[in-house]
Every structure is written in C-alpha cells, then in structure tokens.
Amino acid sequence: MTPVLRVAILGAESSGKSTLAAALASHFGTVWVPEYLREFVDTTGRVPREDDQYQIALTQMAREDAAARQATRFLFCDTTPLMTAIYSRWYWNRVDAQLSVLERRHDYAMTLVTAPDGPWEADGLQRESAAVRQTIHEQVLQMLDERAIGYTLVTGSLEERLVQAVRLLTFIH
C-alpha cells in the first residue's frame, strides 16, 4: 500500500486555506482535515484562551491521523500546530512548552501557503482584520524560512491556486 502524503496548507485568517483544501481533496478523490479551531469556536461560543492552544493543536493532529487512515495518495491538512503556535505568539507573546513540541513536528510531504490576496471576510469570532491577516502572513513566511521548511506560495483565484498546487503535487511520488 502506498503511503499517504500529507500536505500542510498554512496561511493567515481569511486567506482561503479551507477552500483550497476542500478543492484539492475533491480533485484528487481523497479527504481533507478541516481546521479544528473553527469547530472549537462554534461549540464553545468563544475564542480560545492561551491554555486552550495545546489541546486545539493536539485535537487537530489526532484528526489528521484519523483522516490519514481514510485518505488515498494525499491528505490535505487545513492548518497545523505551527499555525496555532504562530497565533499564540501573536496573542500572548509566547508558546506553551507542550505546543512548542507539537509545532516542531512539521512532517509534511509539501507545505502550501495561501497568499492573502483575496478580500478579507469577517467570520464570527475567529477573524480580526485585513491588517492582522497581513502581519500573520508575514510571520508564517518568516517562521518557515527560519526553520528551513520548504513551501510554495499559492496565489490568485481558487482556480489559479488549484492549478498551481495540482501541478506541484503531480510530481510527488
């Protein structure tokens, strides 16, 4: 059986991660892992506190592992613990020690970063502003560069992003 290749889709708020993950999963006939944070906010009716961050990242990873058992060829992951840690640094100026361990386990066959080049859209409690989105985007790129994690920035409309990602994924074996 061919191992499933995990593809991390990172990006700031309102940059199209979920839309791209769903479109790629549909294109390749596989599954994707939605961002658990969205469910957390919907179920608790609040934004996370600092002490929620580790559990959010842990749940995201557990769901990723469960989905990997159902995936074929690729598993598209809408966010990773790395994004949770970036937001922890943004809101609380630090990362919990347990979350720090999780964020360093960035073990993906490919990392795609969604550019914040579309309109910013409010989404209930989760999103702040276009300015914060741009700052977080810059922090994502800086973190990936600092950690020497290769990534591809996908830009443009969903169709353009899909073409860019599919072209790259076609060459992964």
Buried (B, 14 or more C-beta within 10 A) or exposed (E): EEEBBBBBBBBBBBBBBBBBBBBBBEBBEBBBBBBBBBBBBEEEEEBBEBEBBBBBBBBBBEBBEEBBEEBEEBBBBBBBBBBBBBBBBBBEEEBBEEBBEBBEEBEBBBBBBBBBBBEBEEEEEBBBEBEBBBBBBEBBBEBBEEEEBEBEBBBBEBEEBBEBBEEBBEEEE
